[in-house]
């Protein structure tokens, strides 16, 4: 499954969070952005279940306030 996870962080912690998340299994890239979201995480996982686990782990990371998972549509 391909997805992007949008991450809102505690003020000023976007670089720290991006570095921490970049090491998670399934994460292809994590980078800070400007806007309502602080970090965008591009992920690829073998199943929806593993995507859910990864999204949960990201949400539990220190200084993460909220996440939104955008699952890739394939047709």
N, CA, C, O and CB atoms as a CASP TS submission, in Angstrom:
PFRMAT TS
TARGET T0000
AUTHOR 0000-0000-0000
METHOD Language model
MODEL 1
PARENT N/A
ATOM      1  N   UNK     1       0.839  -1.165   0.000  1.00  0.00           N
ATOM      2  CA  UNK     1       0.000   0.000   0.000  1.00  0.00           C
ATOM      3  C   UNK     1       0.889   1.234   0.000  1.00  0.00           C
ATOM      4  O   UNK     1       1.889   1.306   0.714  1.00  0.00           O
ATOM      5  CB  UNK     1      -0.957  -0.005   1.207  1.00  0.00           C
ATOM      6  N   UNK     2       0.503   2.183  -0.806  1.00  0.00           N
ATOM      7  CA  UNK     2       1.196   3.466  -0.830  1.00  0.00           C
ATOM      8  C   UNK     2       0.323   4.484  -0.120  1.00  0.00           C
ATOM      9  O   UNK     2      -0.897   4.498  -0.284  1.00  0.00           O
ATOM     10  CB  UNK     2       1.516   3.919  -2.290  1.00  0.00           C
ATOM     11  N   UNK     3       0.964   5.336   0.672  1.00  0.00           N
ATOM     12  CA  UNK     3       0.210   6.351   1.402  1.00  0.00           C
ATOM     13  C   UNK     3       1.126   7.509   1.772  1.00  0.00           C
ATOM     14  O   UNK     3       2.351   7.387   1.775  1.00  0.00           O
ATOM     15  CB  UNK     3      -0.438   5.748   2.667  1.00  0.00           C
ATOM     16  N   UNK     4       0.498   8.628   2.080  1.00  0.00           N
ATOM     17  CA  UNK     4       1.186   9.765   2.689  1.00  0.00           C
ATOM     18  C   UNK     4       0.533   9.996   4.039  1.00  0.00           C
ATOM     19  O   UNK     4      -0.690   9.950   4.173  1.00  0.00           O
ATOM     20  CB  UNK     4       1.117  11.058   1.779  1.00  0.00           C
ATOM     21  N   UNK     5       1.356  10.243   5.023  1.00  0.00           N
ATOM     22  CA  UNK     5       0.845  10.549   6.354  1.00  0.00           C
ATOM     23  C   UNK     5       1.250  11.986   6.666  1.00  0.00           C
ATOM     24  O   UNK     5       2.431  12.330   6.667  1.00  0.00           O
ATOM     25  CB  UNK     5       1.395   9.540   7.440  1.00  0.00           C
ATOM     26  N   UNK     6       0.248  12.811   6.929  1.00  0.00           N
ATOM     27  CA  UNK     6       0.478  14.210   7.269  1.00  0.00           C
ATOM     28  C   UNK     6       0.573  14.312   8.783  1.00  0.00           C
ATOM     29  O   UNK     6      -0.277  13.789   9.504  1.00  0.00           O
ATOM     30  CB  UNK     6      -0.658  15.134   6.708  1.00  0.00           C
ATOM     31  N   UNK     7       1.611  14.986   9.259  1.00  0.00           N
ATOM     32  CA  UNK     7       1.891  15.025  10.696  1.00  0.00           C
ATOM     33  C   UNK     7       1.912  16.468  11.186  1.00  0.00           C
ATOM     34  O   UNK     7       2.598  17.316  10.616  1.00  0.00           O
ATOM     35  CB  UNK     7       3.236  14.329  11.012  1.00  0.00           C
ATOM     36  N   UNK     8       1.165  16.734  12.233  1.00  0.00           N
ATOM     37  CA  UNK     8       1.196  18.022  12.941  1.00  0.00           C
ATOM     38  C   UNK     8       2.047  17.808  14.184  1.00  0.00           C
ATOM     39  O   UNK     8       1.845  16.839  14.917  1.00  0.00           O
ATOM     40  CB  UNK     8      -0.268  18.542  13.313  1.00  0.00           C
ATOM     41  N   UNK     9       3.000  18.710  14.427  1.00  0.00           N
ATOM     42  CA  UNK     9       3.920  18.545  15.557  1.00  0.00           C
ATOM     43  C   UNK     9       3.764  19.676  16.578  1.00  0.00           C
ATOM     44  O   UNK     9       3.113  20.688  16.318  1.00  0.00           O
ATOM     45  CB  UNK     9       5.368  18.490  15.056  1.00  0.00           C
ATOM     46  N   UNK    10       4.368  19.476  17.720  1.00  0.00           N
ATOM     47  CA  UNK    10       4.512  20.538  18.707  1.00  0.00           C
ATOM     48  C   UNK    10       5.330  21.651  18.052  1.00  0.00           C
ATOM     49  O   UNK    10       6.219  21.372  17.248  1.00  0.00           O
ATOM     50  CB  UNK    10       5.196  20.014  20.034  1.00  0.00           C
ATOM     51  N   UNK    11       5.043  22.881  18.381  1.00  0.00           N
ATOM     52  CA  UNK    11       5.718  24.032  17.772  1.00  0.00           C
ATOM     53  C   UNK    11       7.237  23.875  17.801  1.00  0.00           C
ATOM     54  O   UNK    11       7.831  23.613  18.846  1.00  0.00           O
ATOM     55  CB  UNK    11       5.316  25.322  18.493  1.00  0.00           C
ATOM     56  N   UNK    12       7.848  24.040  16.633  1.00  0.00           N
ATOM     57  CA  UNK    12       9.302  24.023  16.522  1.00  0.00           C
ATOM     58  C   UNK    12       9.950  22.655  16.517  1.00  0.00           C
ATOM     59  O   UNK    12      11.177  22.571  16.475  1.00  0.00           O
ATOM     60  CB  UNK    12       9.866  24.790  17.614  1.00  0.00           C
ATOM     61  N   UNK    13       9.182  21.583  16.557  1.00  0.00           N
ATOM     62  CA  UNK    13       9.748  20.236  16.654  1.00  0.00           C
ATOM     63  C   UNK    13       9.691  19.460  15.337  1.00  0.00           C
ATOM     64  O   UNK    13       9.932  18.253  15.330  1.00  0.00           O
ATOM     65  CB  UNK    13       9.023  19.460  17.721  1.00  0.00           C
ATOM     66  N   UNK    14       9.378  20.124  14.230  1.00  0.00           N
ATOM     67  CA  UNK    14       9.168  19.442  12.958  1.00  0.00           C
ATOM     68  C   UNK    14      10.406  18.699  12.457  1.00  0.00           C
ATOM     69  O   UNK    14      10.277  17.583  11.954  1.00  0.00           O
ATOM     70  CB  UNK    14       8.730  20.435  11.923  1.00  0.00           C
ATOM     71  N   UNK    15      11.597  19.278  12.578  1.00  0.00           N
ATOM     72  CA  UNK    15      12.817  18.605  12.112  1.00  0.00           C
ATOM     73  C   UNK    15      13.117  17.372  12.953  1.00  0.00           C
ATOM     74  O   UNK    15      13.463  16.320  12.415  1.00  0.00           O
ATOM     75  CB  UNK    15      14.012  19.569  12.151  1.00  0.00           C
ATOM     76  N   UNK    16      12.988  17.495  14.251  1.00  0.00           N
ATOM     77  CA  UNK    16      13.228  16.380  15.169  1.00  0.00           C
ATOM     78  C   UNK    16      12.271  15.222  14.866  1.00  0.00           C
ATOM     79  O   UNK    16      12.688  14.064  14.824  1.00  0.00           O
ATOM     80  CB  UNK    16      13.066  16.842  16.639  1.00  0.00           C
ATOM     81  N   UNK    17      11.003  15.532  14.657  1.00  0.00           N
ATOM     82  CA  UNK    17      10.000  14.507  14.367  1.00  0.00           C
ATOM     83  C   UNK    17      10.287  13.854  13.017  1.00  0.00           C
ATOM     84  O   UNK    17      10.213  12.631  12.900  1.00  0.00           O
ATOM     85  CB  UNK    17       8.580  15.116  14.378  1.00  0.00           C
ATOM     86  N   UNK    18      10.609  14.639  12.009  1.00  0.00           N
ATOM     87  CA  UNK    18      10.906  14.091  10.682  1.00  0.00           C
ATOM     88  C   UNK    18      12.086  13.125  10.749  1.00  0.00           C
ATOM     89  O   UNK    18      12.052  12.064  10.125  1.00  0.00           O
ATOM     90  CB  UNK    18      11.205  15.226   9.683  1.00  0.00           C
ATOM     91  N   UNK    19      13.117  13.477  11.491  1.00  0.00           N
ATOM     92  CA  UNK    19      14.286  12.588  11.625  1.00  0.00           C
ATOM     93  C   UNK    19      13.909  11.295  12.330  1.00  0.00           C
ATOM     94  O   UNK    19      14.341  10.217  11.920  1.00  0.00           O
ATOM     95  CB  UNK    19      15.418  13.291  12.397  1.00  0.00           C
ATOM     96  N   UNK    20      13.113  11.390  13.380  1.00  0.00           N
ATOM     97  CA  UNK    20      12.714  10.189  14.132  1.00  0.00           C
ATOM     98  C   UNK    20      11.880   9.255  13.264  1.00  0.00           C
ATOM     99  O   UNK    20      12.106   8.045  13.260  1.00  0.00           O
ATOM    100  CB  UNK    20      11.923  10.578  15.396  1.00  0.00           C
ATOM    101  N   UNK    21      10.928   9.801  12.537  1.00  0.00           N
ATOM    102  CA  UNK    21      10.014   8.997  11.721  1.00  0.00           C
ATOM    103  C   UNK    21      10.730   8.390  10.517  1.00  0.00           C
ATOM    104  O   UNK    21      10.362   7.303  10.071  1.00  0.00           O
ATOM    105  CB  UNK    21       8.833   9.850  11.249  1.00  0.00           C
ATOM    106  N   UNK    22      11.735   9.062   9.990  1.00  0.00           N
ATOM    107  CA  UNK    22      12.445   8.588   8.803  1.00  0.00           C
ATOM    108  C   UNK    22      13.034   7.188   9.005  1.00  0.00           C
ATOM    109  O   UNK    22      13.248   6.465   8.032  1.00  0.00           O
ATOM    110  CB  UNK    22      13.554   9.567   8.435  1.00  0.00           C
ATOM    111  N   UNK    23      13.292   6.806  10.236  1.00  0.00           N
ATOM    112  CA  UNK    23      13.883   5.497  10.519  1.00  0.00           C
ATOM    113  C   UNK    23      12.881   4.361  10.674  1.00  0.00           C
ATOM    114  O   UNK    23      13.287   3.213  10.852  1.00  0.00           O
ATOM    115  CB  UNK    23      14.691   5.587  11.750  1.00  0.00           C
ATOM    116  N   UNK    24      11.607   4.645  10.613  1.00  0.00           N
ATOM    117  CA  UNK    24      10.592   3.602  10.788  1.00  0.00           C
ATOM    118  C   UNK    24      10.528   2.706   9.553  1.00  0.00           C
ATOM    119  O   UNK    24      10.686   3.179   8.427  1.00  0.00           O
ATOM    120  CB  UNK    24       9.208   4.230  11.064  1.00  0.00           C
ATOM    121  N   UNK    25      10.297   1.421   9.769  1.00  0.00           N
ATOM    122  CA  UNK    25      10.151   0.474   8.660  1.00  0.00           C
ATOM    123  C   UNK    25       8.925   0.848   7.827  1.00  0.00           C
ATOM    124  O   UNK    25       7.840   1.067   8.366  1.00  0.00           O
ATOM    125  CB  UNK    25      10.029  -0.988   9.190  1.00  0.00           C
ATOM    126  N   UNK    26       9.108   0.918   6.527  1.00  0.00           N
ATOM    127  CA  UNK    26       8.023   1.275   5.625  1.00  0.00           C
ATOM    128  C   UNK    26       8.049   2.729   5.198  1.00  0.00           C
ATOM    129  O   UNK    26       7.376   3.107   4.238  1.00  0.00           O
ATOM    130  CB  UNK    26       6.717   0.974   6.268  1.00  0.00           C
ATOM    131  N   UNK    27       8.816   3.548   5.899  1.00  0.00           N
ATOM    132  CA  UNK    27       8.908   4.970   5.556  1.00  0.00           C
ATOM    133  C   UNK    27       9.940   5.135   4.445  1.00  0.00           C
ATOM    134  O   UNK    27      11.105   4.770   4.605  1.00  0.00           O
ATOM    135  CB  UNK    27       9.289   5.837   6.808  1.00  0.00           C
ATOM    136  N   UNK    28       9.499   5.690   3.319  1.00  0.00           N
ATOM    137  CA  UNK    28      10.393   5.952   2.195  1.00  0.00           C
ATOM    138  C   UNK    28      11.035   7.330   2.321  1.00  0.00           C
ATOM    139  O   UNK    28      12.193   7.527   1.952  1.00  0.00           O
ATOM    140  CB  UNK    28       9.631   5.843   0.869  1.00  0.00           C
ATOM    141  N   UNK    29      10.271   8.271   2.845  1.00  0.00           N
ATOM    142  CA  UNK    29      10.785   9.624   2.999  1.00  0.00           C
ATOM    143  C   UNK    29       9.930  10.380   4.009  1.00  0.00           C
ATOM    144  O   UNK    29       8.712  10.210   4.053  1.00  0.00           O
ATOM    145  CB  UNK    29      10.810  10.362   1.641  1.00  0.00           C
ATOM    146  N   UNK    30      10.573  11.211   4.817  1.00  0.00           N
ATOM    147  CA  UNK    30       9.870  12.084   5.766  1.00  0.00           C
ATOM    148  C   UNK    30      10.547  13.444   5.695  1.00  0.00           C
ATOM    149  O   UNK    30      11.764  13.552   5.842  1.00  0.00           O
ATOM    150  CB  UNK    30       9.893  11.498   7.244  1.00  0.00           C
ATOM    151  N   UNK    31       9.738  14.490   5.466  1.00  0.00           N
ATOM    152  CA  UNK    31      10.348  15.804   5.321  1.00  0.00           C
ATOM    153  C   UNK    31       9.421  16.896   5.857  1.00  0.00           C
ATOM    154  O   UNK    31       8.199  16.792   5.751  1.00  0.00           O
ATOM    155  CB  UNK    31      10.694  16.072   3.850  1.00  0.00           C
ATOM    156  N   UNK    32      10.019  17.949   6.436  1.00  0.00           N
ATOM    157  CA  UNK    32       9.233  19.079   6.936  1.00  0.00           C
ATOM    158  C   UNK    32       8.650  19.876   5.772  1.00  0.00           C
ATOM    159  O   UNK    32       9.251  19.963   4.701  1.00  0.00           O
ATOM    160  CB  UNK    32      10.101  19.992   7.830  1.00  0.00           C
ATOM    161  N   UNK    33       7.475  20.454   5.997  1.00  0.00           N
ATOM    162  CA  UNK    33       6.823  21.314   5.014  1.00  0.00           C
ATOM    163  C   UNK    33       6.251  22.535   5.726  1.00  0.00           C
ATOM    164  O   UNK    33       6.159  22.567   6.953  1.00  0.00           O
ATOM    165  CB  UNK    33       5.705  20.545   4.249  1.00  0.00           C
ATOM    166  N   UNK    34       5.873  23.526   4.948  1.00  0.00           N
ATOM    167  CA  UNK    34       5.230  24.712   5.506  1.00  0.00           C
ATOM    168  C   UNK    34       3.741  24.639   5.207  1.00  0.00           C
ATOM    169  O   UNK    34       3.348  24.261   4.103  1.00  0.00           O
ATOM    170  CB  UNK    34       5.854  26.023   4.929  1.00  0.00           C
ATOM    171  N   UNK    35       2.917  24.994   6.171  1.00  0.00           N
ATOM    172  CA  UNK    35       1.475  24.965   6.001  1.00  0.00           C
ATOM    173  C   UNK    35       0.811  24.399   7.247  1.00  0.00           C
ATOM    174  O   UNK    35       1.398  24.411   8.328  1.00  0.00           O
ATOM    175  CB  UNK    35       1.093  24.143   4.768  1.00  0.00           C
ATOM    176  N   UNK    36      -0.414  23.903   7.095  1.00  0.00           N
ATOM    177  CA  UNK    36      -1.136  23.340   8.239  1.00  0.00           C
ATOM    178  C   UNK    36      -0.476  22.068   8.761  1.00  0.00           C
ATOM    179  O   UNK    36      -0.582  21.742   9.943  1.00  0.00           O
ATOM    180  CB  UNK    36      -2.578  23.049   7.855  1.00  0.00           C
ATOM    181  N   UNK    37       0.203  21.356   7.872  1.00  0.00           N
ATOM    182  CA  UNK    37       0.934  20.146   8.232  1.00  0.00           C
ATOM    183  C   UNK    37       2.397  20.512   8.418  1.00  0.00           C
ATOM    184  O   UNK    37       2.919  21.374   7.711  1.00  0.00           O
ATOM    185  CB  UNK    37       0.765  19.031   7.148  1.00  0.00           C
ATOM    186  N   UNK    38       3.060  19.863   9.362  1.00  0.00           N
ATOM    187  CA  UNK    38       4.472  20.164   9.618  1.00  0.00           C
ATOM    188  C   UNK    38       5.430  19.179   8.960  1.00  0.00           C
ATOM    189  O   UNK    38       6.548  19.544   8.594  1.00  0.00           O
ATOM    190  CB  UNK    38       4.725  20.183  11.097  1.00  0.00           C
ATOM    191  N   UNK    39       4.989  17.922   8.810  1.00  0.00           N
ATOM    192  CA  UNK    39       5.830  16.876   8.219  1.00  0.00           C
ATOM    193  C   UNK    39       4.967  16.030   7.298  1.00  0.00           C
ATOM    194  O   UNK    39       3.838  15.679   7.640  1.00  0.00           O
ATOM    195  CB  UNK    39       6.504  15.990   9.321  1.00  0.00           C
ATOM    196  N   UNK    40       5.508  15.700   6.118  1.00  0.00           N
ATOM    197  CA  UNK    40       4.863  14.752   5.214  1.00  0.00           C
ATOM    198  C   UNK    40       5.703  13.482   5.207  1.00  0.00           C
ATOM    199  O   UNK    40       6.926  13.531   5.070  1.00  0.00           O
ATOM    200  CB  UNK    40       4.707  15.345   3.762  1.00  0.00           C
ATOM    201  N   UNK    41       5.032  12.347   5.356  1.00  0.00           N
ATOM    202  CA  UNK    41       5.711  11.058   5.387  1.00  0.00           C
ATOM    203  C   UNK    41       5.174  10.211   4.240  1.00  0.00           C
ATOM    204  O   UNK    41       3.977   9.930   4.176  1.00  0.00           O
ATOM    205  CB  UNK    41       5.510  10.341   6.762  1.00  0.00           C
ATOM    206  N   UNK    42       6.060   9.805   3.337  1.00  0.00           N
ATOM    207  CA  UNK    42       5.690   8.937   2.224  1.00  0.00           C
ATOM    208  C   UNK    42       6.014   7.513   2.652  1.00  0.00           C
ATOM    209  O   UNK    42       7.151   7.215   3.017  1.00  0.00           O
ATOM    210  CB  UNK    42       6.445   9.331   0.890  1.00  0.00           C
ATOM    211  N   UNK    43       5.005   6.624   2.609  1.00  0.00           N
ATOM    212  CA  UNK    43       5.197   5.258   3.087  1.00  0.00           C
ATOM    213  C   UNK    43       4.728   4.237   2.057  1.00  0.00           C
ATOM    214  O   UNK    43       3.872   4.522   1.219  1.00  0.00           O
ATOM    215  CB  UNK    43       4.454   5.051   4.402  1.00  0.00           C
ATOM    216  N   UNK    44       5.305   3.048   2.137  1.00  0.00           N
ATOM    217  CA  UNK    44       4.857   1.890   1.369  1.00  0.00           C
ATOM    218  C   UNK    44       4.875   0.696   2.309  1.00  0.00           C
ATOM    219  O   UNK    44       5.894   0.398   2.932  1.00  0.00           O
ATOM    220  CB  UNK    44       5.761   1.640   0.100  1.00  0.00           C
ATOM    221  N   UNK    45       3.726   0.006   2.407  1.00  0.00           N
ATOM    222  CA  UNK    45       3.597  -1.155   3.286  1.00  0.00           C
ATOM    223  C   UNK    45       2.948  -2.299   2.505  1.00  0.00           C
ATOM    224  O   UNK    45       2.297  -2.065   1.488  1.00  0.00           O
ATOM    225  CB  UNK    45       2.760  -0.805   4.561  1.00  0.00           C
ATOM    226  N   UNK    46       3.124  -3.530   2.977  1.00  0.00           N
ATOM    227  CA  UNK    46       2.559  -4.668   2.254  1.00  0.00           C
ATOM    228  C   UNK    46       1.051  -4.833   2.407  1.00  0.00           C
ATOM    229  O   UNK    46       0.425  -5.519   1.599  1.00  0.00           O
ATOM    230  CB  UNK    46       3.225  -5.911   2.707  1.00  0.00           C
ATOM    231  N   UNK    47       0.457  -4.217   3.425  1.00  0.00           N
ATOM    232  CA  UNK    47      -0.979  -4.421   3.658  1.00  0.00           C
ATOM    233  C   UNK    47      -1.585  -3.220   4.378  1.00  0.00           C
ATOM    234  O   UNK    47      -0.875  -2.369   4.913  1.00  0.00           O
ATOM    235  CB  UNK    47      -1.218  -5.707   4.478  1.00  0.00           C
ATOM    236  N   UNK    48      -2.909  -3.176   4.376  1.00  0.00           N
ATOM    237  CA  UNK    48      -3.613  -2.123   5.107  1.00  0.00           C
ATOM    238  C   UNK    48      -3.364  -2.256   6.606  1.00  0.00           C
ATOM    239  O   UNK    48      -3.243  -1.255   7.313  1.00  0.00           O
ATOM    240  CB  UNK    48      -5.122  -2.174   4.810  1.00  0.00           C
ATOM    241  N   UNK    49      -3.291  -3.475   7.076  1.00  0.00           N
ATOM    242  CA  UNK    49      -3.019  -3.703   8.510  1.00  0.00           C
ATOM    243  C   UNK    49      -1.658  -3.130   8.907  1.00  0.00           C
ATOM    244  O   UNK    49      -1.543  -2.464   9.935  1.00  0.00           O
ATOM    245  CB  UNK    49      -3.071  -5.216   8.840  1.00  0.00           C
ATOM    246  N   UNK    50      -0.629  -3.385   8.101  1.00  0.00           N
ATOM    247  CA  UNK    50       0.702  -2.857   8.430  1.00  0.00           C
ATOM    248  C   UNK    50       0.739  -1.334   8.290  1.00  0.00           C
ATOM    249  O   UNK    50       1.476  -0.664   9.014  1.00  0.00           O
ATOM    250  CB  UNK    50       1.772  -3.497   7.523  1.00  0.00           C
ATOM    251  N   UNK    51      -0.042  -0.789   7.373  1.00  0.00           N
ATOM    252  CA  UNK    51      -0.148   0.662   7.265  1.00  0.00           C
ATOM    253  C   UNK    51      -0.771   1.240   8.534  1.00  0.00           C
ATOM    254  O   UNK    51      -0.313   2.262   9.045  1.00  0.00           O
ATOM    255  CB  UNK    51      -0.983   1.056   6.026  1.00  0.00           C
ATOM    256  N   UNK    52      -1.795   0.597   9.030  1.00  0.00           N
ATOM    257  CA  UNK    52      -2.422   1.040  10.275  1.00  0.00           C
ATOM    258  C   UNK    52      -1.460   1.018  11.447  1.00  0.00           C
ATOM    259  O   UNK    52      -1.448   1.933  12.271  1.00  0.00           O
ATOM    260  CB  UNK    52      -3.618   0.178  10.588  1.00  0.00           C
ATOM    261  N   UNK    53      -0.655  -0.030  11.517  1.00  0.00           N
ATOM    262  CA  UNK    53       0.338  -0.121  12.600  1.00  0.00           C
ATOM    263  C   UNK    53       1.372   1.000  12.495  1.00  0.00           C
ATOM    264  O   UNK    53       1.749   1.612  13.494  1.00  0.00           O
ATOM    265  CB  UNK    53       1.045  -1.493  12.569  1.00  0.00           C
ATOM    266  N   UNK    54       1.820   1.255  11.266  1.00  0.00           N
ATOM    267  CA  UNK    54       2.801   2.320  11.054  1.00  0.00           C
ATOM    268  C   UNK    54       2.207   3.679  11.404  1.00  0.00           C
ATOM    269  O   UNK    54       2.855   4.484  12.072  1.00  0.00           O
ATOM    270  CB  UNK    54       3.296   2.315   9.599  1.00  0.00           C
ATOM    271  N   UNK    55       0.985   3.941  10.961  1.00  0.00           N
ATOM    272  CA  UNK    55       0.322   5.214  11.280  1.00  0.00           C
ATOM    273  C   UNK    55       0.170   5.379  12.792  1.00  0.00           C
ATOM    274  O   UNK    55       0.355   6.474  13.323  1.00  0.00           O
ATOM    275  CB  UNK    55      -1.064   5.292  10.595  1.00  0.00           C
ATOM    276  N   UNK    56      -0.167   4.293  13.479  1.00  0.00           N
ATOM    277  CA  UNK    56      -0.287   4.348  14.937  1.00  0.00           C
ATOM    278  C   UNK    56       1.068   4.679  15.576  1.00  0.00           C
ATOM    279  O   UNK    56       1.142   5.515  16.477  1.00  0.00           O
ATOM    280  CB  UNK    56      -0.827   3.004  15.487  1.00  0.00           C
ATOM    281  N   UNK    57       2.132   4.027  15.111  1.00  0.00           N
ATOM    282  CA  UNK    57       3.469   4.273  15.660  1.00  0.00           C
ATOM    283  C   UNK    57       3.892   5.721  15.442  1.00  0.00           C
ATOM    284  O   UNK    57       4.480   6.342  16.328  1.00  0.00           O
ATOM    285  CB  UNK    57       4.494   3.324  15.022  1.00  0.00           C
ATOM    286  N   UNK    58       3.592   6.251  14.271  1.00  0.00           N
ATOM    287  CA  UNK    58       3.926   7.656  14.004  1.00  0.00           C
ATOM    288  C   UNK    58       3.141   8.568  14.946  1.00  0.00           C
ATOM    289  O   UNK    58       3.687   9.535  15.478  1.00  0.00           O
ATOM    290  CB  UNK    58       3.627   8.021  12.522  1.00  0.00           C
ATOM    291  N   UNK    59       1.874   8.263  15.150  1.00  0.00           N
ATOM    292  CA  UNK    59       1.046   9.062  16.050  1.00  0.00           C
ATOM    293  C   UNK    59       1.515   9.041  17.495  1.00  0.00           C
ATOM    294  O   UNK    59       1.252   9.977  18.249  1.00  0.00           O
ATOM    295  CB  UNK    59      -0.360   8.584  15.989  1.00  0.00           C
ATOM    296  N   UNK    60       2.212   7.972  17.885  1.00  0.00           N
ATOM    297  CA  UNK    60       2.725   7.843  19.252  1.00  0.00           C
ATOM    298  C   UNK    60       4.117   8.440  19.437  1.00  0.00           C
ATOM    299  O   UNK    60       4.648   8.442  20.548  1.00  0.00           O
ATOM    300  CB  UNK    60       2.755   6.394  19.646  1.00  0.00           C
ATOM    301  N   UNK    61       4.704   8.943  18.366  1.00  0.00           N
ATOM    302  CA  UNK    61       6.046   9.522  18.425  1.00  0.00           C
ATOM    303  C   UNK    61       6.028  10.815  19.246  1.00  0.00           C
ATOM    304  O   UNK    61       5.077  11.594  19.181  1.00  0.00           O
ATOM    305  CB  UNK    61       6.584   9.795  16.998  1.00  0.00           C
ATOM    306  N   UNK    62       7.085  11.022  20.010  1.00  0.00           N
ATOM    307  CA  UNK    62       7.195  12.239  20.827  1.00  0.00           C
ATOM    308  C   UNK    62       7.034  13.483  19.960  1.00  0.00           C
ATOM    309  O   UNK    62       7.588  13.559  18.864  1.00  0.00           O
ATOM    310  CB  UNK    62       8.552  12.279  21.566  1.00  0.00           C
ATOM    311  N   UNK    63       6.284  14.445  20.450  1.00  0.00           N
ATOM    312  CA  UNK    63       6.032  15.745  19.817  1.00  0.00           C
ATOM    313  C   UNK    63       5.099  15.681  18.612  1.00  0.00           C
ATOM    314  O   UNK    63       4.966  16.669  17.889  1.00  0.00           O
ATOM    315  CB  UNK    63       7.330  16.351  19.393  1.00  0.00           C
ATOM    316  N   UNK    64       4.452  14.544  18.379  1.00  0.00           N
ATOM    317  CA  UNK    64       3.419  14.464  17.338  1.00  0.00           C
ATOM    318  C   UNK    64       2.087  14.792  17.996  1.00  0.00           C
ATOM    319  O   UNK    64       1.699  14.166  18.982  1.00  0.00           O
ATOM    320  CB  UNK    64       3.385  13.037  16.649  1.00  0.00           C
ATOM    321  N   UNK    65       1.394  15.776  17.440  1.00  0.00           N
ATOM    322  CA  UNK    65       0.109  16.223  17.978  1.00  0.00           C
ATOM    323  C   UNK    65      -1.050  15.523  17.274  1.00  0.00           C
ATOM    324  O   UNK    65      -2.021  15.130  17.921  1.00  0.00           O
ATOM    325  CB  UNK    65      -0.030  17.746  17.837  1.00  0.00           C
ATOM    326  N   UNK    66      -0.957  15.364  15.941  1.00  0.00           N
ATOM    327  CA  UNK    66      -2.034  14.747  15.168  1.00  0.00           C
ATOM    328  C   UNK    66      -1.483  14.222  13.853  1.00  0.00           C
ATOM    329  O   UNK    66      -0.458  14.696  13.363  1.00  0.00           O
ATOM    330  CB  UNK    66      -3.181  15.754  14.912  1.00  0.00           C
ATOM    331  N   UNK    67      -2.179  13.232  13.284  1.00  0.00           N
ATOM    332  CA  UNK    67      -1.815  12.702  11.972  1.00  0.00           C
ATOM    333  C   UNK    67      -3.061  12.550  11.106  1.00  0.00           C
ATOM    334  O   UNK    67      -4.181  12.462  11.610  1.00  0.00           O
ATOM    335  CB  UNK    67      -1.085  11.346  12.113  1.00  0.00           C
ATOM    336  N   UNK    68      -2.844  12.521   9.801  1.00  0.00           N
ATOM    337  CA  UNK    68      -3.901  12.211   8.843  1.00  0.00           C
ATOM    338  C   UNK    68      -3.276  11.323   7.781  1.00  0.00           C
ATOM    339  O   UNK    68      -2.265  11.688   7.183  1.00  0.00           O
ATOM    340  CB  UNK    68      -4.536  13.518   8.212  1.00  0.00           C
ATOM    341  N   UNK    69      -3.867  10.164   7.543  1.00  0.00           N
ATOM    342  CA  UNK    69      -3.330   9.212   6.579  1.00  0.00           C
ATOM    343  C   UNK    69      -4.120   9.298   5.276  1.00  0.00           C
ATOM    344  O   UNK    69      -5.346   9.187   5.262  1.00  0.00           O
ATOM    345  CB  UNK    69      -3.370   7.774   7.148  1.00  0.00           C
ATOM    346  N   UNK    70      -3.385   9.498   4.182  1.00  0.00           N
ATOM    347  CA  UNK    70      -3.974   9.559   2.854  1.00  0.00           C
ATOM    348  C   UNK    70      -3.543   8.306   2.108  1.00  0.00           C
ATOM    349  O   UNK    70      -2.387   8.193   1.701  1.00  0.00           O
ATOM    350  CB  UNK    70      -3.546  10.861   2.088  1.00  0.00           C
ATOM    351  N   UNK    71      -4.457   7.368   1.927  1.00  0.00           N
ATOM    352  CA  UNK    71      -4.155   6.103   1.283  1.00  0.00           C
ATOM    353  C   UNK    71      -4.203   6.298  -0.236  1.00  0.00           C
ATOM    354  O   UNK    71      -5.153   6.872  -0.768  1.00  0.00           O
ATOM    355  CB  UNK    71      -5.150   4.994   1.739  1.00  0.00           C
ATOM    356  N   UNK    72      -3.167   5.813  -0.924  1.00  0.00           N
ATOM    357  CA  UNK    72      -3.119   5.937  -2.383  1.00  0.00           C
ATOM    358  C   UNK    72      -4.238   5.162  -3.046  1.00  0.00           C
ATOM    359  O   UNK    72      -4.531   4.029  -2.663  1.00  0.00           O
ATOM    360  CB  UNK    72      -1.778   5.457  -2.912  1.00  0.00           C
ATOM    361  N   UNK    73      -4.864   5.772  -4.042  1.00  0.00           N
ATOM    362  CA  UNK    73      -5.908   5.113  -4.819  1.00  0.00           C
ATOM    363  C   UNK    73      -5.270   4.475  -6.044  1.00  0.00           C
ATOM    364  O   UNK    73      -4.601   5.151  -6.826  1.00  0.00           O
ATOM    365  CB  UNK    73      -7.027   6.117  -5.230  1.00  0.00           C
ATOM    366  N   UNK    74      -5.472   3.206  -6.205  1.00  0.00           N
ATOM    367  CA  UNK    74      -4.935   2.504  -7.361  1.00  0.00           C
ATOM    368  C   UNK    74      -6.064   1.930  -8.163  1.00  0.00           C
ATOM    369  O   UNK    74      -6.962   1.299  -7.606  1.00  0.00           O
ATOM    370  CB  UNK    74      -3.962   1.405  -6.942  1.00  0.00           C
ATOM    371  N   UNK    75      -6.041   2.134  -9.476  1.00  0.00           N
ATOM    372  CA  UNK    75      -7.085   1.575 -10.340  1.00  0.00           C
ATOM    373  C   UNK    75      -6.498   1.082 -11.629  1.00  0.00           C
ATOM    374  O   UNK    75      -7.224   0.577 -12.485  1.00  0.00           O
ATOM    375  CB  UNK    75      -8.167   2.603 -10.624  1.00  0.00           C
TER
END
